[in-house]
């Protein structure tokens, strides 16, 4: 009888042991993603983040989880979304642009924050310096918001007779004001008029293009904002016969006429790699802020043909990619 009891007790322990062992396994780290756009506009960015994580050994659902939060263009919602991720005790927060990064930093000085942005993070007050960012924030800057002068020059190579240009910005985005100042300075230097148009949601796009047509604007510069990374803008520009230049290669692939800047797929893949390195134990303060060293000029010849435009051979020769 004693042996039988001992056997049953031992069997119970053997059955219970795997359960105990599983309970002692470390919890899967959770990455918080704080986006200023919608689930749809930010989806390509999340895909790129996952690619970067995979490059350093992290696969969503296997050894890491991702909790996304989207402001859907309502920037005043970012503090509450950031607070939610902090309460969730995520291991790292990936921030899409300065407003999400500021919101995350305001709610935690310990959770690592990895940003992707087109602005100067030092001037934004997010890091002390590029080489030694200090604190809990680092990331990647494409400087896309500082290229409006270059984009304007490229646009005028295609539409040299355009005396009036338009800039489309999201007034809810804090970058709208400095971007407008940069674009206005470039327009003044080139002797062109600049009409600033605003769109807070996709519902505002039609009204913006109605103004472009009414005022006989000769070309459009599309601002840097997740709201504008939609095929609808390229389609509207084509429908109304407006030459437009975008900030990201992906916008040209979606039908836009041309773009100049850093690919956001590349940008967010790098952010994913940094996030994975932090999960492995590196500290944000020791990871220098990376900067873009290459900007791509992408031209969509199919769209140019539909608009009745002839792209100068000199411009085609300098393009990094020409979409037939």
ABEGO torsion letter per residue (X at the ends): XAAAAAAAAAAAAAAAAAAAAAAABBBBBBBBBBBABBAAAAAAAAAAAAAAAAAAGBBBGAABBBBBBBAGGBAAAAAAAAAAAAAAGBABBBBBEAAAAAAAAAABAABBBBBBBABBAAAAGABABAABAEEABBEBBAGAAAAAAAAAAAAAAABAABABBBBBBBAABAAAAAAAAAAAAAAAAAGBBBBBBBBABAAAAAAAAAAAAAAGBABBBBBBBAAABBAAAAAAAAAAGBBBBBABAAAAAAGBABBBEBBAAAAAAAAAAAAAAAAAGBBAAABBBBBBABBBBBBBAAAAAAAGBBBBAAAAAABABBBX
